[in-house]
Amino acid sequence: MNINATLLAQTIMFVLFVWFCMKFVWPPIMGALTTRQKQIADGLAAAERGKHELELAAKRATQELHAAKEKASEIIAQAEKRAAEIIDEAKANARAEGERIIAGAKAEIEQEVNRAKESLRQQVVELSIAGAEKILRREIDAKAHAEMLTAIAKEL
Amino acid sequence: MTENITAPEYIKHHLQNLTCTLHDGRFHCAHSAEEAKEMGFWAFNLDTLGISLVMGVLFLFFFRKAAKNATAGVPGGLQNFVEWVVEFVDTSVRGSFSSGRNALVAPLALTIFFWIFLMNFMDLLPIDYVPMLMGALGLSHFKVVPTTDPNATFGMSIAVFFLVVYYSIKIKGAGGFLGELALAPFQNRNPLVQAAFVPVNLVLEGVNLVSKPVSLALRLFGNMYAGEMIFILIALMGGAWAGATLGNITLFGSQVLLSLGWAIFHILIVTLQAFIFMTLTIVYLDMAHQEHH
């Protein structure tokens, strides 16, 4: 319980401990703490930035999706329109072709009829001439009347 | 108590330091309080010195180990603990020390806090173990708790006192510091009246200044000394053991319970006293940095 030289020794010891602590203990620990604090702050800021960017990207993705959908529906509409046109064209072509074929057939029928008429006429003329020849054999000279009979046959 | 000694002897024995000196070229240690007193100033309390040195080296060893391996990455167990203590001290310094940056204050506060904490903590060792062990090694007395020795507490508070004076003079100049001592708290515009106030102010402010280290040292010493005393008194209860009578068993049981209760309560005191010493040191240094007028 006496105050003695222990006092001085304790003071010196204390000063040395404080000096050691100040030189070799405090700065590295504080340094590590400060660095970690900064790292955490940076990390949080980066996370915040990332979140923001993600939001922007999501927004952009929605926009792109919308645009793509619009474009797709536009393309589909165009394709439908084109298909309708092609069908109409094909219908028109088919109709024209049909009409053409019908016209051709009609013309051919006409020709056929004309040819039949012609040959019929010829046969009628021949028959008429043969009949007339038989009737008139005796009284009429074939040569004298042939010219007149040909003219009649032409009028038929 | 193994030998047949009376209760006052037991108490006295526990309260005496291992005081040793070199006398006439011969090293010897005091066997009684009177002998220790006769040794005068040039004697050393080897128990106080030894334990406080071991505690200080332990503190610095582990903190240095953590500091050397300190990373900003994921901290390990020791680093976690050290960082927790350092951060606690740093928060206290930031809260109490408002006068800008001073590279000394925080390490000083950490050393004070942890060193005192470790020294106080020796109080929780069973009270007779270490003295008995040392007795077996041939040392007559051994006080385990350095902070129950005023030499240890005053040793620290005097260093703090010099720091306070040093920073007062460094920040305010010798004139500013003396002016603070001489021209406050009583002030007057009239120079003559002010001159008459100077001695009064010097006395008041002088007492104020000196009371800082004294109160720091005595508060810690008083708390630890009283705590130690109560441990000793509790230890006396079972010490009256003389056969398994009902009274003796009751006494022994109360000793166990009371020791436990007081030790648990003492965990608080131990930490609190270390914290108070640290906080007051920070506050005193902060005051030294501030201009009052």
Interface residues (C-beta under 8 A of the other chain):
Chain A: M1 N2 I3 N4 A5 T6 L7 L8 A9 Q10 T11 M13 F14 V15 F17 V18 F20 C21 M22 F24 V25 W26 P27 P28 I29 M30 G31 A32 L33 T35 R36 Q39
Chain B: L15 Q16 N17 T19 A33 A36 K37 M39 G40 F41 W42 A43 F44 N45 T48 L49 S52 L53 G56 F59 L60 F63 R64 A66 A67 K68 A70 T71 A72 G73 P75 Q79 V82 E83 V86 E87 D90 A103 L104 A106 P107 L108 L110 T111 W115 D149 P150 N151 A152 F154 G155 M156 I158 A159
